[in-house]
Amino acid sequence: MVKRRKQEEIAGVLEFAGHSPDDAVFKEWMEDHRSRNGGKLRVSKGATGVRVMFSKEADMAFWKERSEMEAKGQKPHAA
């Protein structure tokens, strides 16, 4: 019997240094993503933090902006 694997398109991968999958801030981001999109993200442990794979370019851009705003100490705006 041949097993088939579902292949998904990946728009990109971001790694958030200093965060872990169990981090409260990261969990908040995941909950916000689920409430907005209802989709799932692939999350794994990276070299310096948590690594997230995105299937949509817009999601990746939103997460990147959110991460940069948090690093500057500002609140991200709602999209």
C-alpha positions in Angstrom: 0.0 0.0 0.0 1.3 3.5 -0.9 0.9 6.3 1.6 0.2 9.7 0.2 1.4 12.8 1.9 -0.5 16.1 1.7 1.8 18.8 0.4 1.0 22.3 1.4 2.2 25.5 -0.2 4.5 27.4 2.2 4.7 31.2 1.8 7.6 31.5 4.3 9.0 30.8 7.7 9.7 33.3 10.5 11.6 32.6 13.7 10.8 34.6 16.8 14.0 34.8 18.9 13.4 34.7 22.7 10.0 33.1 22.4 9.0 29.5 23.0 5.8 27.7 22.1 4.7 27.8 25.7 5.4 31.6 26.1 2.4 33.6 27.2 2.9 36.2 24.5 3.2 33.6 21.8 0.1 31.8 23.0 -1.8 35.1 22.8 -0.6 35.6 19.2 -1.7 32.0 18.3 -5.2 32.6 19.8 -5.5 35.9 18.0 -4.5 34.2 14.7 -7.1 31.4 15.3 -9.9 33.9 16.0 -9.1 35.9 12.9 -8.4 33.2 10.4 -9.5 29.9 12.0 -6.6 28.2 10.4 -3.6 26.4 11.8 0.0 27.3 11.7 3.0 24.9 11.8 5.1 25.6 14.9 8.4 24.1 15.8 11.4 24.9 17.9 14.1 26.9 16.1 17.7 27.7 16.9 17.0 30.9 18.8 13.2 30.7 19.5 10.0 29.5 18.0 9.7 28.9 14.3 6.4 29.4 12.5 5.6 28.3 8.9 3.0 30.3 7.0 0.8 29.2 4.1 -0.4 32.8 3.4 1.9 35.7 2.6 -0.5 38.1 4.3 -0.3 36.1 7.6 3.4 36.1 7.5 3.6 39.9 6.9 1.1 40.5 9.8 3.1 38.3 12.2 6.4 40.0 11.2 4.9 43.5 11.8 3.5 42.4 15.1 6.9 41.0 16.2 8.7 44.2 15.2 6.1 46.4 17.0 6.5 44.3 20.1 10.3 44.6 20.0 9.9 48.4 19.8 7.5 48.3 22.8 4.5 49.5 20.8 1.0 47.9 20.5 0.3 46.5 17.1 -2.7 47.9 15.2 -5.6 45.7 14.3 -5.7 44.8 10.6 
